[in-house]
Amino acid sequence: MVLAKLNLLHLLKQLYGTVLFTESVYREVVDNGMRQGYPDAVPLFHYFQQEGWQPTPAPPLSLSILTAPLDRGEQESIMLAADRGGRLLIDEIVIIYSFVAEIHIFKHSTRRKLECLTN
């Protein structure tokens, strides 16, 4: 994660208060990162512990999310943001830009349209 590499993890709390992330994201970034020796995984692990941030259960994934060309962590993150009405901070912006933009449009449209996208 870029903020961990730059020693700027404190910005997460300053900018967003609490950060929600799913178990898949945690496994990918922290567990797999530490196992593979990525230097940013250890500070991220310690920061999450310091802040008391734990993975948030992901809501059920919709068919449209499951068929999108995304990793499980990105799929769950999009669903979590849509479910909670929160902001989505993700680094695969080029791949999912149009998909997130679609969620953003639906989110600001009717609730029924958002449900069609996320169910």
C-alpha positions as CSV (number, residue, x, y, z in Angstrom):
1,M,0.0,0.0,0.0
2,V,1.4,3.4,-1.0
3,L,0.7,5.1,2.3
4,A,2.6,2.4,4.2
5,K,5.5,2.7,1.8
6,L,5.6,6.5,2.4
7,N,5.1,6.2,6.2
8,L,1.8,8.1,5.9
9,L,-0.7,5.6,7.3
10,H,-1.8,8.2,9.9
11,L,-3.5,10.0,7.0
12,L,-6.1,7.3,6.8
13,K,-7.4,8.1,10.2
14,Q,-7.0,11.9,9.7
15,L,-8.9,11.8,6.4
16,Y,-11.5,9.1,7.0
17,G,-11.8,8.4,10.7
18,T,-12.3,4.7,10.6
19,V,-11.4,2.6,7.6
20,L,-13.4,-0.6,6.7
21,F,-11.8,-3.4,4.8
22,T,-12.8,-7.0,4.2
23,E,-11.1,-10.2,5.2
24,S,-10.0,-10.8,1.5
25,V,-8.3,-7.4,1.4
26,Y,-6.6,-8.0,4.8
27,R,-5.3,-11.5,3.6
28,E,-4.0,-10.0,0.3
29,V,-2.3,-6.9,1.7
30,V,-1.2,-8.0,5.2
31,D,-1.0,-11.8,5.4
32,N,0.2,-12.5,1.9
33,G,2.3,-9.3,1.9
34,M,4.2,-10.4,5.1
35,R,4.6,-13.9,3.8
36,Q,6.1,-12.6,0.5
37,G,8.3,-10.2,2.3
38,Y,6.7,-6.9,1.1
39,P,8.1,-4.2,3.4
40,D,4.8,-2.2,3.6
41,A,2.9,-5.2,5.0
42,V,4.4,-5.1,8.5
43,P,3.8,-1.4,9.2
44,L,0.2,-1.9,7.9
45,F,-0.3,-4.9,10.3
46,H,1.0,-2.8,13.2
47,Y,-1.1,0.2,12.3
48,F,-4.3,-1.8,12.0
49,Q,-3.6,-3.3,15.5
50,Q,-2.8,0.1,16.9
51,E,-6.1,1.6,15.7
52,G,-8.1,-1.6,16.5
53,W,-9.2,-1.9,13.0
54,Q,-10.4,-5.4,12.1
55,P,-11.8,-6.8,8.8
56,T,-15.4,-6.1,8.2
57,P,-17.6,-8.9,6.9
58,A,-18.3,-8.5,3.3
59,P,-22.0,-8.3,2.1
60,P,-23.1,-11.0,-0.3
61,L,-21.6,-10.5,-3.8
62,S,-24.0,-9.7,-6.7
63,L,-23.8,-11.5,-10.0
64,S,-22.7,-8.3,-11.7
65,I,-19.8,-8.0,-9.2
66,L,-18.8,-11.7,-9.5
67,T,-18.6,-11.4,-13.3
68,A,-16.5,-8.2,-13.2
69,P,-12.8,-8.6,-14.0
70,L,-11.8,-7.9,-10.4
71,D,-10.0,-9.7,-7.6
72,R,-12.1,-10.9,-4.7
73,G,-10.8,-8.1,-2.5
74,E,-11.9,-5.4,-5.0
75,Q,-15.3,-7.2,-5.5
76,E,-15.9,-7.2,-1.7
77,S,-14.7,-3.7,-1.3
78,I,-17.1,-2.4,-3.9
79,M,-20.0,-4.2,-2.3
80,L,-19.1,-3.0,1.2
81,A,-18.9,0.6,0.0
82,A,-22.3,0.3,-1.8
83,D,-23.8,-1.5,1.2
84,R,-22.6,1.1,3.8
85,G,-23.0,4.1,1.5
86,G,-19.3,4.9,2.1
87,R,-16.4,6.0,0.0
88,L,-14.2,3.5,-1.8
89,L,-10.4,4.0,-1.7
90,I,-8.8,1.5,-4.1
91,D,-5.6,1.5,-6.2
92,E,-6.8,-0.5,-9.2
93,I,-8.6,2.6,-10.5
94,V,-7.8,2.0,-14.2
95,I,-9.4,-1.4,-14.1
96,I,-12.5,-0.6,-12.2
97,Y,-13.0,3.1,-13.0
98,S,-16.1,2.5,-15.2
99,F,-17.6,0.0,-12.7
100,V,-17.2,2.3,-9.7
101,A,-18.5,5.2,-11.8
102,E,-21.6,3.1,-12.5
103,I,-22.1,2.4,-8.8
104,H,-21.6,6.1,-8.1
105,I,-24.3,7.0,-10.7
106,F,-26.7,4.4,-9.3
107,K,-26.0,5.5,-5.7
108,H,-27.0,9.1,-6.5
109,S,-30.0,7.9,-8.4
110,T,-32.8,5.9,-6.9
111,R,-32.3,3.2,-4.3
112,R,-34.1,0.7,-6.6
113,K,-31.4,1.2,-9.3
114,L,-28.6,0.7,-6.7
115,E,-30.3,-2.6,-5.6
116,C,-30.4,-3.7,-9.2
117,L,-26.7,-3.2,-9.5
118,T,-25.8,-4.8,-6.2
119,N,-28.2,-7.7,-6.1
